[in-house]
Amino acid sequence: MLDLPWTTVKGLHVLKVLAGREEPTSAVDLASEAGVTPARLSRLIRILNKAGLIASVSRRGWKLARPSSEIRILEALEILGG
């Protein structure tokens, strides 16, 4: 069994939530669906945004920065520290 860091597990969950959406998702909805507090989500957003995996959509929320088919699990694991 893998023992992955919290940021890796929850960061992958955030990516999964966004991959299932065509429209941008608000931070409030994203935190709720990923099961994290807004403060912890803020940290994950900074990591994922800086790495170019997610992007802000002019006050409408967050979305994947590129199609989910172009995001590899290994890439996400390396970025999230897994």
N, CA, C and O atoms as a Maestro MAE file, in Angstrom:
{
 s_m_m2io_version
 :::
 2.0.0
}

f_m_ct {
 s_m_title
 :::
 protein
 m_atom[328] {
  # First column is atom index #
  i_m_mmod_type
  r_m_x_coord
  r_m_y_coord
  r_m_z_coord
  i_m_residue_number
  s_m_chain_name
  s_m_pdb_residue_name
  s_m_pdb_atom_name
  i_m_atomic_number
  :::
  1 25 0.835 -1.177 0.000 1 A "MET " " N  " 7
  2 3 0.000 0.000 0.000 1 A "MET " " CA " 6
  3 2 0.878 1.238 0.000 1 A "MET " " C  " 6
  4 15 1.869 1.305 0.728 1 A "MET " " O  " 8
  5 25 0.517 2.211 -0.813 2 A "LEU " " N  " 7
  6 3 1.260 3.463 -0.871 2 A "LEU " " CA " 6
  7 2 0.874 4.380 0.271 2 A "LEU " " C  " 6
  8 15 -0.297 4.473 0.642 2 A "LEU " " O  " 8
  9 25 1.855 5.049 0.819 3 A "ASP " " N  " 7
  10 3 1.615 6.036 1.864 3 A "ASP " " CA " 6
  11 2 2.000 7.393 1.294 3 A "ASP " " C  " 6
  12 15 3.130 7.853 1.458 3 A "ASP " " O  " 8
  13 25 1.042 8.027 0.620 4 A "LEU " " N  " 7
  14 3 1.303 9.286 -0.054 4 A "LEU " " CA " 6
  15 2 1.045 10.470 0.866 4 A "LEU " " C  " 6
  16 15 0.176 10.406 1.735 4 A "LEU " " O  " 8
  17 25 1.803 11.560 0.675 5 A "PRO " " N  " 7
  18 3 1.570 12.763 1.476 5 A "PRO " " CA " 6
  19 2 0.164 13.334 1.235 5 A "PRO " " C  " 6
  20 15 -0.450 13.106 0.192 5 A "PRO " " O  " 8
  21 25 -0.322 14.082 2.232 6 A "TRP " " N  " 7
  22 3 -1.644 14.696 2.154 6 A "TRP " " CA " 6
  23 2 -1.779 15.538 0.889 6 A "TRP " " C  " 6
  24 15 -2.788 15.443 0.189 6 A "TRP " " O  " 8
  25 25 -0.767 16.366 0.586 7 A "THR " " N  " 7
  26 3 -0.862 17.245 -0.582 7 A "THR " " CA " 6
  27 2 -1.011 16.447 -1.869 7 A "THR " " C  " 6
  28 15 -1.693 16.888 -2.794 7 A "THR " " O  " 8
  29 25 -0.396 15.304 -1.937 8 A "THR " " N  " 7
  30 3 -0.500 14.469 -3.138 8 A "THR " " CA " 6
  31 2 -1.908 13.909 -3.280 8 A "THR " " C  " 6
  32 15 -2.516 14.011 -4.345 8 A "THR " " O  " 8
  33 25 -2.416 13.327 -2.226 9 A "VAL " " N  " 7
  34 3 -3.750 12.718 -2.260 9 A "VAL " " CA " 6
  35 2 -4.820 13.757 -2.582 9 A "VAL " " C  " 6
  36 15 -5.629 13.560 -3.489 9 A "VAL " " O  " 8
  37 25 -4.823 14.848 -1.848 10 A "LYS " " N  " 7
  38 3 -5.851 15.869 -2.051 10 A "LYS " " CA " 6
  39 2 -5.635 16.617 -3.367 10 A "LYS " " C  " 6
  40 15 -6.602 17.008 -4.021 10 A "LYS " " O  " 8
  41 25 -4.382 16.817 -3.756 11 A "GLY " " N  " 7
  42 3 -4.111 17.467 -5.040 11 A "GLY " " CA " 6
  43 2 -4.627 16.643 -6.207 11 A "GLY " " C  " 6
  44 15 -5.178 17.191 -7.162 11 A "GLY " " O  " 8
  45 25 -4.452 15.338 -6.135 12 A "LEU " " N  " 7
  46 3 -4.995 14.454 -7.175 12 A "LEU " " CA " 6
  47 2 -6.517 14.503 -7.174 12 A "LEU " " C  " 6
  48 15 -7.149 14.441 -8.228 12 A "LEU " " O  " 8
  49 25 -7.099 14.615 -5.988 13 A "HIS " " N  " 7
  50 3 -8.558 14.702 -5.894 13 A "HIS " " CA " 6
  51 2 -9.057 15.997 -6.547 13 A "HIS " " C  " 6
  52 15 -10.068 15.992 -7.250 13 A "HIS " " O  " 8
  53 25 -8.352 17.093 -6.317 14 A "VAL " " N  " 7
  54 3 -8.715 18.370 -6.945 14 A "VAL " " CA " 6
  55 2 -8.668 18.233 -8.464 14 A "VAL " " C  " 6
  56 15 -9.580 18.678 -9.161 14 A "VAL " " O  " 8
  57 25 -7.597 17.614 -8.978 15 A "LEU " " N  " 7
  58 3 -7.487 17.420 -10.424 15 A "LEU " " CA " 6
  59 2 -8.619 16.550 -10.958 15 A "LEU " " C  " 6
  60 15 -9.146 16.798 -12.042 15 A "LEU " " O  " 8
  61 25 -8.988 15.526 -10.185 16 A "LYS " " N  " 7
  62 3 -10.083 14.648 -10.603 16 A "LYS " " CA " 6
  63 2 -11.401 15.413 -10.689 16 A "LYS " " C  " 6
  64 15 -12.161 15.254 -11.645 16 A "LYS " " O  " 8
  65 25 -11.661 16.235 -9.690 17 A "VAL " " N  " 7
  66 3 -12.897 17.032 -9.698 17 A "VAL " " CA " 6
  67 2 -12.925 17.936 -10.927 17 A "VAL " " C  " 6
  68 15 -13.938 18.011 -11.621 17 A "VAL " " O  " 8
  69 25 -11.819 18.618 -11.195 18 A "LEU " " N  " 7
  70 3 -11.764 19.530 -12.333 18 A "LEU " " CA " 6
  71 2 -11.841 18.794 -13.662 18 A "LEU " " C  " 6
  72 15 -12.395 19.314 -14.630 18 A "LEU " " O  " 8
  73 25 -11.290 17.595 -13.712 19 A "ALA " " N  " 7
  74 3 -11.329 16.807 -14.956 19 A "ALA " " CA " 6
  75 2 -12.757 16.408 -15.311 19 A "ALA " " C  " 6
  76 15 -13.075 16.194 -16.480 19 A "ALA " " O  " 8
  77 25 -13.605 16.310 -14.309 20 A "GLY " " N  " 7
  78 3 -14.990 15.922 -14.547 20 A "GLY " " CA " 6
  79 2 -15.905 17.090 -14.887 20 A "GLY " " C  " 6
  80 15 -17.115 16.913 -15.026 20 A "GLY " " O  " 8
  81 25 -15.343 18.261 -15.017 21 A "ARG " " N  " 7
  82 3 -16.139 19.458 -15.272 21 A "ARG " " CA " 6
  83 2 -15.700 20.148 -16.560 21 A "ARG " " C  " 6
  84 15 -14.509 20.231 -16.860 21 A "ARG " " O  " 8
  85 25 -16.659 20.633 -17.300 22 A "GLU " " N  " 7
  86 3 -16.335 21.422 -18.481 22 A "GLU " " CA " 6
  87 2 -16.290 22.908 -18.127 22 A "GLU " " C  " 6
  88 15 -15.528 23.670 -18.720 22 A "GLU " " O  " 8
  89 25 -17.099 23.308 -17.171 23 A "GLU " " N  " 7
  90 3 -17.160 24.711 -16.752 23 A "GLU " " CA " 6
  91 2 -16.200 24.935 -15.580 23 A "GLU " " C  " 6
  92 15 -15.888 23.995 -14.848 23 A "GLU " " O  " 8
  93 25 -15.735 26.163 -15.400 24 A "PRO " " N  " 7
  94 3 -14.888 26.470 -14.239 24 A "PRO " " CA " 6
  95 2 -15.616 26.169 -12.927 24 A "PRO " " C  " 6
  96 15 -16.840 26.278 -12.847 24 A "PRO " " O  " 8
  97 25 -14.865 25.798 -11.923 25 A "THR " " N  " 7
  98 3 -15.419 25.454 -10.612 25 A "THR " " CA " 6
  99 2 -14.932 26.469 -9.586 25 A "THR " " C  " 6
  100 15 -13.736 26.749 -9.507 25 A "THR " " O  " 8
  101 25 -15.847 27.015 -8.808 26 A "SER " " N  " 7
  102 3 -15.464 27.991 -7.782 26 A "SER " " CA " 6
  103 2 -14.619 27.316 -6.709 26 A "SER " " C  " 6
  104 15 -14.693 26.103 -6.511 26 A "SER " " O  " 8
  105 25 -13.819 28.121 -6.022 27 A "ALA " " N  " 7
  106 3 -12.983 27.593 -4.949 27 A "ALA " " CA " 6
  107 2 -13.831 26.979 -3.841 27 A "ALA " " C  " 6
  108 15 -13.449 25.970 -3.249 27 A "ALA " " O  " 8
  109 25 -14.971 27.582 -3.563 28 A "VAL " " N  " 7
  110 3 -15.867 27.062 -2.517 28 A "VAL " " CA " 6
  111 2 -16.359 25.667 -2.896 28 A "VAL " " C  " 6
  112 15 -16.309 24.747 -2.080 28 A "VAL " " O  " 8
  113 25 -16.834 25.509 -4.131 29 A "ASP " " N  " 7
  114 3 -17.316 24.201 -4.589 29 A "ASP " " CA " 6
  115 2 -16.177 23.191 -4.666 29 A "ASP " " C  " 6
  116 15 -16.345 22.022 -4.317 29 A "ASP " " O  " 8
  117 25 -15.030 23.649 -5.121 30 A "LEU " " N  " 7
  118 3 -13.878 22.760 -5.248 30 A "LEU " " CA " 6
  119 2 -13.429 22.250 -3.880 30 A "LEU " " C  " 6
  120 15 -13.140 21.064 -3.724 30 A "LEU " " O  " 8
  121 25 -13.370 23.133 -2.900 31 A "ALA " " N  " 7
  122 3 -12.994 22.724 -1.538 31 A "ALA " " CA " 6
  123 2 -13.977 21.705 -0.990 31 A "ALA " " C  " 6
  124 15 -13.578 20.707 -0.389 31 A "ALA " " O  " 8
  125 25 -15.255 21.955 -1.198 32 A "SER " " N  " 7
  126 3 -16.284 21.043 -0.710 32 A "SER " " CA " 6
  127 2 -16.169 19.669 -1.363 32 A "SER " " C  " 6
  128 15 -16.196 18.647 -0.678 32 A "SER " " O  " 8
  129 25 -16.044 19.647 -2.670 33 A "GLU " " N  " 7
  130 3 -15.996 18.369 -3.385 33 A "GLU " " CA " 6
  131 2 -14.695 17.603 -3.154 33 A "GLU " " C  " 6
  132 15 -14.684 16.372 -3.185 33 A "GLU " " O  " 8
  133 25 -13.600 18.328 -2.921 34 A "ALA " " N  " 7
  134 3 -12.321 17.666 -2.675 34 A "ALA " " CA " 6
  135 2 -12.143 17.318 -1.200 34 A "ALA " " C  " 6
  136 15 -11.212 16.600 -0.834 34 A "ALA " " O  " 8
  137 25 -13.032 17.825 -0.361 35 A "GLY " " N  " 7
  138 3 -12.968 17.507 1.067 35 A "GLY " " CA " 6
  139 2 -11.823 18.187 1.794 35 A "GLY " " C  " 6
  140 15 -11.182 17.586 2.656 35 A "GLY " " O  " 8
  141 25 -11.564 19.454 1.442 36 A "VAL " " N  " 7
  142 3 -10.495 20.208 2.100 36 A "VAL " " CA " 6
  143 2 -11.040 21.558 2.558 36 A "VAL " " C  " 6
  144 15 -12.051 22.040 2.047 36 A "VAL " " O  " 8
  145 25 -10.358 22.154 3.519 37 A "THR " " N  " 7
  146 3 -10.737 23.487 3.967 37 A "THR " " CA " 6
  147 2 -10.304 24.503 2.910 37 A "THR " " C  " 6
  148 15 -9.406 24.225 2.115 37 A "THR " " O  " 8
  149 25 -10.932 25.671 2.895 38 A "PRO " " N  " 7
  150 3 -10.510 26.697 1.934 38 A "PRO " " CA " 6
  151 2 -9.030 27.071 2.062 38 A "PRO " " C  " 6
  152 15 -8.375 27.336 1.054 38 A "PRO " " O  " 8
  153 25 -8.503 27.095 3.273 39 A "ALA " " N  " 7
  154 3 -7.087 27.431 3.469 39 A "ALA " " CA " 6
  155 2 -6.177 26.375 2.839 39 A "ALA " " C  " 6
  156 15 -5.189 26.712 2.188 39 A "ALA " " O  " 8
  157 25 -6.506 25.123 3.031 40 A "ARG " " N  " 7
  158 3 -5.697 24.050 2.440 40 A "ARG " " CA " 6
  159 2 -5.863 24.009 0.930 40 A "ARG " " C  " 6
  160 15 -4.915 23.713 0.203 40 A "ARG " " O  " 8
  161 25 -7.074 24.306 0.457 41 A "LEU " " N  " 7
  162 3 -7.283 24.363 -0.984 41 A "LEU " " CA " 6
  163 2 -6.423 25.460 -1.592 41 A "LEU " " C  " 6
  164 15 -5.864 25.286 -2.675 41 A "LEU " " O  " 8
  165 25 -6.316 26.573 -0.909 42 A "SER " " N  " 7
  166 3 -5.500 27.678 -1.397 42 A "SER " " CA " 6
  167 2 -4.059 27.222 -1.642 42 A "SER " " C  " 6
  168 15 -3.449 27.590 -2.646 42 A "SER " " O  " 8
  169 25 -3.530 26.435 -0.735 43 A "ARG " " N  " 7
  170 3 -2.165 25.903 -0.892 43 A "ARG " " CA " 6
  171 2 -2.080 24.993 -2.119 43 A "ARG " " C  " 6
  172 15 -1.138 25.092 -2.906 43 A "ARG " " O  " 8
  173 25 -3.055 24.116 -2.277 44 A "LEU " " N  " 7
  174 3 -3.060 23.202 -3.434 44 A "LEU " " CA " 6
  175 2 -3.201 23.979 -4.736 44 A "LEU " " C  " 6
  176 15 -2.545 23.656 -5.727 44 A "LEU " " O  " 8
  177 25 -4.048 24.996 -4.740 45 A "ILE " " N  " 7
  178 3 -4.232 25.812 -5.941 45 A "ILE " " CA " 6
  179 2 -2.918 26.482 -6.329 45 A "ILE " " C  " 6
  180 15 -2.558 26.514 -7.506 45 A "ILE " " O  " 8
  181 25 -2.204 27.016 -5.341 46 A "ARG " " N  " 7
  182 3 -0.909 27.659 -5.641 46 A "ARG " " CA " 6
  183 2 0.047 26.670 -6.296 46 A "ARG " " C  " 6
  184 15 0.704 27.005 -7.282 46 A "ARG " " O  " 8
  185 25 0.130 25.464 -5.761 47 A "ILE " " N  " 7
  186 3 1.038 24.443 -6.304 47 A "ILE " " CA " 6
  187 2 0.628 24.061 -7.721 47 A "ILE " " C  " 6
  188 15 1.461 24.055 -8.628 47 A "ILE " " O  " 8
  189 25 -0.638 23.747 -7.915 48 A "LEU " " N  " 7
  190 3 -1.118 23.278 -9.216 48 A "LEU " " CA " 6
  191 2 -1.111 24.381 -10.267 48 A "LEU " " C  " 6
  192 15 -0.839 24.119 -11.438 48 A "LEU " " O  " 8
  193 25 -1.404 25.599 -9.862 49 A "ASN " " N  " 7
  194 3 -1.396 26.721 -10.793 49 A "ASN " " CA " 6
  195 2 0.034 27.061 -11.225 49 A "ASN " " C  " 6
  196 15 0.297 27.270 -12.409 49 A "ASN " " O  " 8
  197 25 0.940 27.115 -10.273 50 A "LYS " " N  " 7
  198 3 2.341 27.423 -10.575 50 A "LYS " " CA " 6
  199 2 2.933 26.390 -11.538 50 A "LYS " " C  " 6
  200 15 3.757 26.725 -12.388 50 A "LYS " " O  " 8
  201 25 2.505 25.136 -11.395 51 A "ALA " " N  " 7
  202 3 3.006 24.056 -12.250 51 A "ALA " " CA " 6
  203 2 2.323 24.017 -13.613 51 A "ALA " " C  " 6
  204 15 2.726 23.252 -14.488 51 A "ALA " " O  " 8
  205 25 1.296 24.835 -13.794 52 A "GLY " " N  " 7
  206 3 0.611 24.879 -15.075 52 A "GLY " " CA " 6
  207 2 -0.424 23.786 -15.287 52 A "GLY " " C  " 6
  208 15 -0.798 23.492 -16.422 52 A "GLY " " O  " 8
  209 25 -0.891 23.181 -14.193 53 A "LEU " " N  " 7
  210 3 -1.908 22.143 -14.334 53 A "LEU " " CA " 6
  211 2 -3.326 22.703 -14.264 53 A "LEU " " C  " 6
  212 15 -4.244 22.149 -14.869 53 A "LEU " " O  " 8
  213 25 -3.506 23.801 -13.529 54 A "ILE " " N  " 7
  214 3 -4.821 24.433 -13.469 54 A "ILE " " CA " 6
  215 2 -4.674 25.916 -13.785 54 A "ILE " " C  " 6
  216 15 -3.580 26.475 -13.710 54 A "ILE " " O  " 8
  217 25 -5.788 26.541 -14.139 55 A "ALA " " N  " 7
  218 3 -5.779 27.959 -14.475 55 A "ALA " " CA " 6
  219 2 -7.034 28.626 -13.937 55 A "ALA " " C  " 6
  220 15 -8.094 28.007 -13.846 55 A "ALA " " O  " 8
  221 25 -6.900 29.888 -13.583 56 A "SER " " N  " 7
  222 3 -8.037 30.684 -13.135 56 A "SER " " CA " 6
  223 2 -8.784 31.204 -14.357 56 A "SER " " C  " 6
  224 15 -8.181 31.571 -15.366 56 A "SER " " O  " 8
  225 25 -10.095 31.227 -14.246 57 A "VAL " " N  " 7
  226 3 -10.928 31.730 -15.339 57 A "VAL " " CA " 6
  227 2 -11.647 32.978 -14.834 57 A "VAL " " C  " 6
  228 15 -12.719 32.894 -14.236 57 A "VAL " " O  " 8
  229 25 -11.047 34.119 -15.081 58 A "SER " " N  " 7
  230 3 -11.556 35.449 -14.716 58 A "SER " " CA " 6
  231 2 -12.748 35.478 -13.765 58 A "SER " " C  " 6
  232 15 -13.887 35.708 -14.173 58 A "SER " " O  " 8
  233 25 -12.461 35.242 -12.509 59 A "ARG " " N  " 7
  234 3 -13.449 35.318 -11.419 59 A "ARG " " CA " 6
  235 2 -14.573 34.285 -11.500 59 A "ARG " " C  " 6
  236 15 -15.538 34.355 -10.738 59 A "ARG " " O  " 8
  237 25 -14.452 33.337 -12.412 60 A "ARG " " N  " 7
  238 3 -15.503 32.316 -12.503 60 A "ARG " " CA " 6
  239 2 -15.076 31.021 -11.832 60 A "ARG " " C  " 6
  240 15 -15.904 30.136 -11.617 60 A "ARG " " O  " 8
  241 25 -13.804 30.898 -11.501 61 A "GLY " " N  " 7
  242 3 -13.346 29.692 -10.840 61 A "GLY " " CA " 6
  243 2 -12.082 29.133 -11.455 61 A "GLY " " C  " 6
  244 15 -11.292 29.854 -12.065 61 A "GLY " " O  " 8
  245 25 -11.906 27.830 -11.283 62 A "TRP " " N  " 7
  246 3 -10.700 27.129 -11.713 62 A "TRP " " CA " 6
  247 2 -11.042 26.027 -12.689 62 A "TRP " " C  " 6
  248 15 -12.120 25.436 -12.624 62 A "TRP " " O  " 8
  249 25 -10.125 25.756 -13.589 63 A "LYS " " N  " 7
  250 3 -10.289 24.658 -14.542 63 A "LYS " " CA " 6
  251 2 -8.917 24.083 -14.846 63 A "LYS " " C  " 6
  252 15 -7.896 24.684 -14.510 63 A "LYS " " O  " 8
  253 25 -8.894 22.916 -15.484 64 A "LEU " " N  " 7
  254 3 -7.621 22.356 -15.909 64 A "LEU " " CA " 6
  255 2 -7.013 23.280 -16.957 64 A "LEU " " C  " 6
  256 15 -7.728 23.847 -17.784 64 A "LEU " " O  " 8
  257 25 -5.704 23.427 -16.919 65 A "ALA " " N  " 7
  258 3 -5.027 24.318 -17.857 65 A "ALA " " CA " 6
  259 2 -4.919 23.701 -19.248 65 A "ALA " " C  " 6
  260 15 -4.724 24.408 -20.236 65 A "ALA " " O  " 8
  261 25 -5.046 22.395 -19.315 66 A "ARG " " N  " 7
  262 3 -5.029 21.688 -20.603 66 A "ARG " " CA " 6
  263 2 -5.930 20.468 -20.481 66 A "ARG " " C  " 6
  264 15 -6.319 20.104 -19.371 66 A "ARG " " O  " 8
  265 25 -6.268 19.833 -21.585 67 A "PRO " " N  " 7
  266 3 -7.165 18.669 -21.513 67 A "PRO " " CA " 6
  267 2 -6.629 17.591 -20.559 67 A "PRO " " C  " 6
  268 15 -5.422 17.372 -20.459 67 A "PRO " " O  " 8
  269 25 -7.547 16.936 -19.872 68 A "SER " " N  " 7
  270 3 -7.137 15.909 -18.901 68 A "SER " " CA " 6
  271 2 -6.337 14.788 -19.558 68 A "SER " " C  " 6
  272 15 -5.492 14.168 -18.913 68 A "SER " " O  " 8
  273 25 -6.598 14.528 -20.823 69 A "SER " " N  " 7
  274 3 -5.860 13.472 -21.518 69 A "SER " " CA " 6
  275 2 -4.382 13.813 -21.689 69 A "SER " " C  " 6
  276 15 -3.572 12.937 -21.993 69 A "SER " " O  " 8
  277 25 -4.032 15.080 -21.495 70 A "GLU " " N  " 7
  278 3 -2.640 15.509 -21.636 70 A "GLU " " CA " 6
  279 2 -1.918 15.623 -20.294 70 A "GLU " " C  " 6
  280 15 -0.728 15.936 -20.253 70 A "GLU " " O  " 8
  281 25 -2.626 15.372 -19.211 71 A "ILE " " N  " 7
  282 3 -2.015 15.423 -17.884 71 A "ILE " " CA " 6
  283 2 -1.738 13.998 -17.430 71 A "ILE " " C  " 6
  284 15 -2.658 13.194 -17.285 71 A "ILE " " O  " 8
  285 25 -0.493 13.698 -17.213 72 A "ARG " " N  " 7
  286 3 -0.082 12.359 -16.800 72 A "ARG " " CA " 6
  287 2 -0.021 12.254 -15.277 72 A "ARG " " C  " 6
  288 15 0.376 13.199 -14.594 72 A "ARG " " O  " 8
  289 25 -0.413 11.118 -14.766 73 A "ILE " " N  " 7
  290 3 -0.375 10.879 -13.314 73 A "ILE " " CA " 6
  291 2 1.027 11.087 -12.778 73 A "ILE " " C  " 6
  292 15 1.190 11.706 -11.727 73 A "ILE " " O  " 8
  293 25 2.034 10.597 -13.459 74 A "LEU " " N  " 7
  294 3 3.402 10.749 -12.988 74 A "LEU " " CA " 6
  295 2 3.777 12.224 -12.869 74 A "LEU " " C  " 6
  296 15 4.441 12.619 -11.911 74 A "LEU " " O  " 8
  297 25 3.361 13.030 -13.825 75 A "GLU " " N  " 7
  298 3 3.608 14.466 -13.775 75 A "GLU " " CA " 6
  299 2 2.962 15.071 -12.526 75 A "GLU " " C  " 6
  300 15 3.604 15.822 -11.792 75 A "GLU " " O  " 8
  301 25 1.703 14.742 -12.294 76 A "ALA " " N  " 7
  302 3 0.989 15.267 -11.130 76 A "ALA " " CA " 6
  303 2 1.638 14.800 -9.832 76 A "ALA " " C  " 6
  304 15 1.765 15.580 -8.888 76 A "ALA " " O  " 8
  305 25 2.047 13.540 -9.778 77 A "LEU " " N  " 7
  306 3 2.705 13.008 -8.577 77 A "LEU " " CA " 6
  307 2 4.004 13.759 -8.290 77 A "LEU " " C  " 6
  308 15 4.279 14.103 -7.141 77 A "LEU " " O  " 8
  309 25 4.793 14.012 -9.313 78 A "GLU " " N  " 7
  310 3 6.061 14.732 -9.123 78 A "GLU " " CA " 6
  311 2 5.810 16.147 -8.633 78 A "GLU " " C  " 6
  312 15 6.519 16.633 -7.752 78 A "GLU " " O  " 8
  313 25 4.811 16.810 -9.193 79 A "ILE " " N  " 7
  314 3 4.491 18.181 -8.803 79 A "ILE " " CA " 6
  315 2 3.976 18.238 -7.363 79 A "ILE " " C  " 6
  316 15 4.309 19.154 -6.612 79 A "ILE " " O  " 8
  317 25 3.173 17.264 -6.996 80 A "LEU " " N  " 7
  318 3 2.544 17.254 -5.670 80 A "LEU " " CA " 6
  319 2 3.403 16.596 -4.598 80 A "LEU " " C  " 6
  320 15 2.999 16.525 -3.437 80 A "LEU " " O  " 8
  321 25 4.555 16.126 -4.967 81 A "GLY " " N  " 7
  322 3 5.476 15.585 -3.973 81 A "GLY " " CA " 6
  323 2 5.295 14.114 -3.658 81 A "GLY " " C  " 6
  324 15 5.779 13.641 -2.629 81 A "GLY " " O  " 8
  325 25 4.617 13.389 -4.507 82 A "GLY " " N  " 7
  326 3 4.400 11.969 -4.263 82 A "GLY " " CA " 6
  327 2 5.477 11.162 -4.884 82 A "GLY " " C  " 6
  328 15 5.466 9.935 -4.784 82 A "GLY " " O  " 8
  :::
 }
 m_bond[327] {
  # First column is bond index #
  i_m_from
  i_m_to
  i_m_order
  :::
  1 1 2 1
  2 2 3 1
  3 3 4 2
  4 3 5 1
  5 5 6 1
  6 6 7 1
  7 7 8 2
  8 7 9 1
  9 9 10 1
  10 10 11 1
  11 11 12 2
  12 11 13 1
  13 13 14 1
  14 14 15 1
  15 15 16 2
  16 15 17 1
  17 17 18 1
  18 18 19 1
  19 19 20 2
  20 19 21 1
  21 21 22 1
  22 22 23 1
  23 23 24 2
  24 23 25 1
  25 25 26 1
  26 26 27 1
  27 27 28 2
  28 27 29 1
  29 29 30 1
  30 30 31 1
  31 31 32 2
  32 31 33 1
  33 33 34 1
  34 34 35 1
  35 35 36 2
  36 35 37 1
  37 37 38 1
  38 38 39 1
  39 39 40 2
  40 39 41 1
  41 41 42 1
  42 42 43 1
  43 43 44 2
  44 43 45 1
  45 45 46 1
  46 46 47 1
  47 47 48 2
  48 47 49 1
  49 49 50 1
  50 50 51 1
  51 51 52 2
  52 51 53 1
  53 53 54 1
  54 54 55 1
  55 55 56 2
  56 55 57 1
  57 57 58 1
  58 58 59 1
  59 59 60 2
  60 59 61 1
  61 61 62 1
  62 62 63 1
  63 63 64 2
  64 63 65 1
  65 65 66 1
  66 66 67 1
  67 67 68 2
  68 67 69 1
  69 69 70 1
  70 70 71 1
  71 71 72 2
  72 71 73 1
  73 73 74 1
  74 74 75 1
  75 75 76 2
  76 75 77 1
  77 77 78 1
  78 78 79 1
  79 79 80 2
  80 79 81 1
  81 81 82 1
  82 82 83 1
  83 83 84 2
  84 83 85 1
  85 85 86 1
  86 86 87 1
  87 87 88 2
  88 87 89 1
  89 89 90 1
  90 90 91 1
  91 91 92 2
  92 91 93 1
  93 93 94 1
  94 94 95 1
  95 95 96 2
  96 95 97 1
  97 97 98 1
  98 98 99 1
  99 99 100 2
  100 99 101 1
  101 101 102 1
  102 102 103 1
  103 103 104 2
  104 103 105 1
  105 105 106 1
  106 106 107 1
  107 107 108 2
  108 107 109 1
  109 109 110 1
  110 110 111 1
  111 111 112 2
  112 111 113 1
  113 113 114 1
  114 114 115 1
  115 115 116 2
  116 115 117 1
  117 117 118 1
  118 118 119 1
  119 119 120 2
  120 119 121 1
  121 121 122 1
  122 122 123 1
  123 123 124 2
  124 123 125 1
  125 125 126 1
  126 126 127 1
  127 127 128 2
  128 127 129 1
  129 129 130 1
  130 130 131 1
  131 131 132 2
  132 131 133 1
  133 133 134 1
  134 134 135 1
  135 135 136 2
  136 135 137 1
  137 137 138 1
  138 138 139 1
  139 139 140 2
  140 139 141 1
  141 141 142 1
  142 142 143 1
  143 143 144 2
  144 143 145 1
  145 145 146 1
  146 146 147 1
  147 147 148 2
  148 147 149 1
  149 149 150 1
  150 150 151 1
  151 151 152 2
  152 151 153 1
  153 153 154 1
  154 154 155 1
  155 155 156 2
  156 155 157 1
  157 157 158 1
  158 158 159 1
  159 159 160 2
  160 159 161 1
  161 161 162 1
  162 162 163 1
  163 163 164 2
  164 163 165 1
  165 165 166 1
  166 166 167 1
  167 167 168 2
  168 167 169 1
  169 169 170 1
  170 170 171 1
  171 171 172 2
  172 171 173 1
  173 173 174 1
  174 174 175 1
  175 175 176 2
  176 175 177 1
  177 177 178 1
  178 178 179 1
  179 179 180 2
  180 179 181 1
  181 181 182 1
  182 182 183 1
  183 183 184 2
  184 183 185 1
  185 185 186 1
  186 186 187 1
  187 187 188 2
  188 187 189 1
  189 189 190 1
  190 190 191 1
  191 191 192 2
  192 191 193 1
  193 193 194 1
  194 194 195 1
  195 195 196 2
  196 195 197 1
  197 197 198 1
  198 198 199 1
  199 199 200 2
  200 199 201 1
  201 201 202 1
  202 202 203 1
  203 203 204 2
  204 203 205 1
  205 205 206 1
  206 206 207 1
  207 207 208 2
  208 207 209 1
  209 209 210 1
  210 210 211 1
  211 211 212 2
  212 211 213 1
  213 213 214 1
  214 214 215 1
  215 215 216 2
  216 215 217 1
  217 217 218 1
  218 218 219 1
  219 219 220 2
  220 219 221 1
  221 221 222 1
  222 222 223 1
  223 223 224 2
  224 223 225 1
  225 225 226 1
  226 226 227 1
  227 227 228 2
  228 227 229 1
  229 229 230 1
  230 230 231 1
  231 231 232 2
  232 231 233 1
  233 233 234 1
  234 234 235 1
  235 235 236 2
  236 235 237 1
  237 237 238 1
  238 238 239 1
  239 239 240 2
  240 239 241 1
  241 241 242 1
  242 242 243 1
  243 243 244 2
  244 243 245 1
  245 245 246 1
  246 246 247 1
  247 247 248 2
  248 247 249 1
  249 249 250 1
  250 250 251 1
  251 251 252 2
  252 251 253 1
  253 253 254 1
  254 254 255 1
  255 255 256 2
  256 255 257 1
  257 257 258 1
  258 258 259 1
  259 259 260 2
  260 259 261 1
  261 261 262 1
  262 262 263 1
  263 263 264 2
  264 263 265 1
  265 265 266 1
  266 266 267 1
  267 267 268 2
  268 267 269 1
  269 269 270 1
  270 270 271 1
  271 271 272 2
  272 271 273 1
  273 273 274 1
  274 274 275 1
  275 275 276 2
  276 275 277 1
  277 277 278 1
  278 278 279 1
  279 279 280 2
  280 279 281 1
  281 281 282 1
  282 282 283 1
  283 283 284 2
  284 283 285 1
  285 285 286 1
  286 286 287 1
  287 287 288 2
  288 287 289 1
  289 289 290 1
  290 290 291 1
  291 291 292 2
  292 291 293 1
  293 293 294 1
  294 294 295 1
  295 295 296 2
  296 295 297 1
  297 297 298 1
  298 298 299 1
  299 299 300 2
  300 299 301 1
  301 301 302 1
  302 302 303 1
  303 303 304 2
  304 303 305 1
  305 305 306 1
  306 306 307 1
  307 307 308 2
  308 307 309 1
  309 309 310 1
  310 310 311 1
  311 311 312 2
  312 311 313 1
  313 313 314 1
  314 314 315 1
  315 315 316 2
  316 315 317 1
  317 317 318 1
  318 318 319 1
  319 319 320 2
  320 319 321 1
  321 321 322 1
  322 322 323 1
  323 323 324 2
  324 323 325 1
  325 325 326 1
  326 326 327 1
  327 327 328 2
  :::
 }
}
